[in-house]
Amino acid sequence: MDAFAVSIVSSAAYRQLKVTHALRMAVFFGGFQAFMPLVGSLAGLTIRAYIASYDHWVAFALLIAIGSKMLYGSFKIETVGKNYDPSSMIVLLTLSVATSIDALVVGITLPLLKVPLAFAVTVIGLVTFVLSYLGVYVGKTIGHFFEGKIEAVGGLVLIALGAKILFEHALF
């Protein structure tokens, strides 16, 4: 759902996204959501304590940084706001890591569930791929309702996602 929300916000903020951009976002988000639990599962229970102690802080910091940049950019001159390109490799890589870092820890618990690892990561990756791809088109469709302020809304959504991750880890 985090990747779905980021896809919606990104495409609403950057209306020039095309099919190739939507596919690239879906591949990155789906790929990272599948890869991180795989890595977590393979890492095993020996490093669980180390990862669990700071994963939420990394995700929080990345989402806050990107969200704050978008929020700041939304109040600048029009040309500055257009510099945000969610389909660029560095932005996609950062967003993919930020939205999937909790999946790394989830992956550590997969062997405890007695679910075949290949099946689990395939389902996770495919569902995220489809939702992210659809999210781009949802964002393009509803983006015109917000016009110039969608970047601010997007920044606030990313900040909220970061806070949600931190809040969930602090309480659970």
C-alpha positions in Angstrom: 0.0 0.0 0.0 2.9 2.3 0.6 4.2 1.8 -2.9 0.6 2.3 -4.3 0.3 5.6 -2.4 3.7 6.8 -3.6 2.8 5.9 -7.2 -0.4 7.9 -7.0 1.3 10.9 -5.5 4.2 10.8 -7.8 2.1 10.6 -11.0 -0.2 13.4 -9.7 2.8 15.6 -9.0 4.5 14.8 -12.3 1.8 14.6 -14.9 4.2 13.9 -17.8 4.5 10.2 -16.9 3.9 7.8 -19.7 3.4 4.0 -20.0 7.2 3.4 -19.8 7.4 5.5 -16.6 4.5 3.6 -15.1 6.2 0.3 -16.0 9.5 1.5 -14.6 7.9 2.5 -11.3 6.0 -0.7 -11.1 9.1 -2.8 -11.8 11.1 -0.9 -9.1 8.4 -1.0 -6.5 7.4 -4.6 -7.2 11.0 -5.8 -7.5 12.1 -4.2 -4.3 9.0 -5.5 -2.4 9.8 -9.0 -3.6 13.6 -8.7 -3.2 13.6 -7.3 0.4 11.7 -10.2 2.0 13.9 -12.6 0.0 17.0 -11.0 1.5 15.4 -10.9 4.9 14.5 -14.5 4.8 17.9 -15.6 3.6 19.6 -13.4 6.3 17.8 -15.4 8.9 17.1 -15.0 12.5 20.7 -14.3 13.5 20.6 -10.7 12.3 17.0 -10.0 13.0 17.7 -8.0 16.2 20.2 -5.7 14.3 17.9 -5.0 11.4 14.7 -4.6 13.5 16.4 -2.0 15.7 16.9 0.7 13.0 15.0 -0.3 9.8 12.1 2.0 10.7 14.5 4.9 11.2 16.0 4.5 7.8 12.6 4.3 6.1 11.4 7.3 8.2 14.5 9.4 7.3 14.2 8.6 3.6 10.5 9.4 3.3 10.8 12.5 5.5 13.7 13.8 3.3 11.9 13.2 0.0 8.5 14.4 1.4 10.1 17.6 2.8 11.8 18.3 -0.5 8.5 17.9 -2.4 6.7 20.1 0.2 9.4 22.8 0.0 9.4 22.6 -3.8 5.6 23.1 -3.9 6.0 26.6 -2.4 8.8 27.6 -4.8 8.5 29.1 -8.2 6.7 26.9 -10.8 9.8 25.9 -12.6 11.4 24.5 -9.5 8.4 22.2 -8.8 8.8 20.7 -12.3 12.3 19.4 -11.4 10.8 16.5 -9.4 10.9 13.5 -11.7 9.7 10.4 -9.9 10.7 8.2 -12.8 14.4 9.1 -12.5 16.6 6.3 -11.3 17.8 8.0 -8.1 14.3 9.0 -7.0 12.9 5.5 -7.8 15.8 3.8 -6.0 15.3 5.9 -2.9 11.5 5.6 -2.9 11.8 1.8 -3.5 14.1 1.3 -0.6 12.1 3.5 1.7 8.8 1.8 0.9 10.2 -1.7 1.1 12.7 -1.6 4.0 10.0 -3.0 6.4 9.6 -5.9 4.0 13.2 -6.9 4.8 12.2 -7.6 8.4 8.9 -9.3 7.3 11.1 -11.6 5.2 12.9 -12.8 8.3 9.5 -14.1 9.6 8.5 -15.9 6.4 10.2 -19.1 7.4 8.2 -19.1 10.6 5.0 -19.1 8.6 5.9 -22.3 6.7 5.0 -20.6 3.4 7.1 -21.5 0.4 9.5 -18.6 0.0 9.3 -18.4 -3.8 5.5 -18.3 -3.7 5.5 -15.5 -1.0 8.0 -13.2 -2.8 6.3 -13.8 -6.1 2.9 -12.8 -4.8 4.3 -9.8 -2.9 6.2 -8.6 -6.0 3.2 -9.1 -8.4 0.7 -7.5 -6.2 3.0 -4.5 -5.6 3.7 -4.3 -9.4 0.0 -4.2 -10.3 -0.9 -1.7 -7.5 2.0 0.6 -8.4 1.2 0.5 -12.1 -2.5 1.3 -11.4 -1.5 3.9 -8.9 0.3 5.9 -11.6 -3.0 6.1 -13.6 -5.1 6.9 -10.5 -2.7 9.8 -9.8 -2.8 11.1 -13.4 -6.6 10.9 -13.3 -7.2 12.7 -10.0 -4.1 15.0 -10.2 -6.0 17.7 -12.0 -8.3 18.2 -9.0 -5.4 19.4 -7.0 -3.5 21.3 -9.8 -0.6 23.2 -8.4 -0.8 21.8 -4.8 -0.4 18.1 -5.6 3.3 18.3 -4.9 2.5 19.6 -1.4 0.0 16.9 -0.9 2.5 14.3 -2.1 5.2 15.6 0.2 2.7 15.4 3.1 1.7 11.8 2.1 5.4 10.8 2.1 6.0 12.4 5.5 2.9 10.7 6.8 4.1 7.3 5.5 7.4 7.9 7.2 5.7 8.8 10.5 3.4 5.7 10.1 6.3 3.4 9.7 8.0 4.9 12.8 4.8 4.8 14.8 4.1 1.2 13.9 7.5 0.1 14.9 7.4 2.1 18.1 4.1 0.5 19.2 4.4 -2.9 17.7 
